[in-house]
Amino acid sequence: MNYRDLGGTGMRVSEISLGTWALGSEWGEVSDEDSYATLNRAVDLGVNFLDTADVYGDGRSEKLIGRLLKDRPNDEIFVATKAGRRLDPHTAEGYNHENISAFVERSLENLGVEALDLLQLHCPPTEAYRQDETFEALDRLVEAGKVKHYGVSVEKVEEARMALEYPGVSTVQIIFNIFRQKPAVEFFPLAEERDIGVLARVPLASGLLSGKMSPDRDFPENDHRNFNREGAAFDRGETFSGVPFERGIEAAEELKELVPEGYTLAQFALRWILTHPAVSCAIPGAKRPDQAEDNIAAADMPELSDEAMSRASEVYDAAIRPEVHHLW
C-alpha cells in the first residue's frame, strides 16, 4: 500500500481506502459479520482511512467502525464521517450550529471517540456554500475540540470551488472516475494550489466500472441502483455516476480492451484515478473481504501507459461526456 498526504491535515492516508456506504444501507443486504470482516481485511492490507456517514444505515456503519477502533487500538485508523442528511427537510438553513453540533455528538457516540478526525458536510444544497454561519459552526466545533478537521462532500464541481472560499475547509470529497472526468480539469488545479485533500468517491461508478455488469442485471429493491437511477431518492449522479445504465455497460466493454493482462477493469479504473496527483485517495466500497482485496490490489498495479490514458479519455468523450459533463 502507498500513502499520500490528505491535503494539509497532517494525515497520510492509504491511496486506496474504504468507503462504507454499502456496509450501512442501500446496496442490498449485507450482514454485520461480513461487514466487520471486510473492515478488518482492509486494515490488514494497509488501509488506514475509512469514510462513513451518520445516515449509512442510520448509524450502523459508524457503529461497526467504532467496534473496529475498539478492537484494534494499536492500529492507526483515520475515520471521516459526514453530517447533514439527517435534516428533514434537507435545506441549507438546517446547516446551522445547533443541528451540526447534535449530529457530531451522535457520531462521536457511535464511533466511540472524543474527536472526529474529519467531519464533512454531506452534499448540502448549493445555497449552504453561501452561508457563513455554516462554516462558522464548523470552526466552533474545531475550537471546542469535537472535530480535528472539516471538509465537504459535494455533488458539483461548482460547489467544490465555492467551498474553498472558506479557509477552514481542508478536504473535498467529489465523484471522480473514468465516467466523471470534469473535476480533473476544473477543480484539481485549484485543490493542488490550496493544498486541499481530495477524496475520489464513487470511483467505480456504482459498479459499472467493475466490468461485471450486464444489461439484464437485477438489483434488490433496497439497492439505490434499482430505485435511484432517475434521482427519485437523492441526486441522480450518485447512482452509476449519472450515466444511463446501458450506455455505461457499453463504454465499460470498450475500456476492457485497455486492461493489462492479469488485472481487472475495476483495478484499471482505480489506477486511472491514482494517476492524478491531486487525488489523496480513492474510496471504493466493498461488502465482502474479497471485494476489498480486489480493490486494494490496484495500489500495486503498474502505472498506466500514455496510450491507455488517452484511449480512456476518448471513450469518455465519445460515449459518456454528453451525458454527464455539463450536469455536475
Number of C-alpha atoms within 10 A of each C-alpha: 16 13 18 17 20 23 21 14 17 9 16 18 23 27 30 30 28 27 23 27 23 22 30 27 20 19 19 17 14 15 12 15 10 15 22 20 16 24 24 18 18 26 21 12 14 19 25 23 23 23 25 25 27 25 21 20 16 13 19 21 28 32 20 21 25 20 14 19 19 13 11 13 9 8 13 13 18 18 20 19 26 24 27 25 20 15 16 8 9 13 15 18 16 19 25 19 18 10 16 21 18 12 18 22 14 16 26 20 14 19 23 17 14 13 20 24 18 20 30 25 24 21 20 23 17 18 11 22 21 16 14 11 15 19 24 15 18 26 19 14 22 18 11 11 12 20 20 16 24 25 27 26 25 24 22 19 20 14 23 26 18 14 24 20 11 15 10 16 19 25 28 26 25 24 27 23 24 24 31 24 19 20 21 19 10 14 17 22 13 16 23 15 9 14 17 24 26 27 25 27 25 24 30 29 26 19 20 27 28 21 20 14 18 12 11 7 7 11 13 13 12 13 16 23 21 16 17 18 21 15 14 10 10 13 15 17 22 20 24 23 28 25 24 15 17 14 14 25 21 16 20 24 16 13 21 17 12 17 16 16 7 6 13 19 22 26 23 27 26 29 23 19 24 22 12 11 13 26 26 26 29 28 25 27 25 23 24 21 17 14 15 24 16 15 27 24 18 22 19 11 15 10 12 16 11 9 10 17 14 11 16 20 16 13 17 22 15 10 15 22 19 12 16 18 16 9 12 17
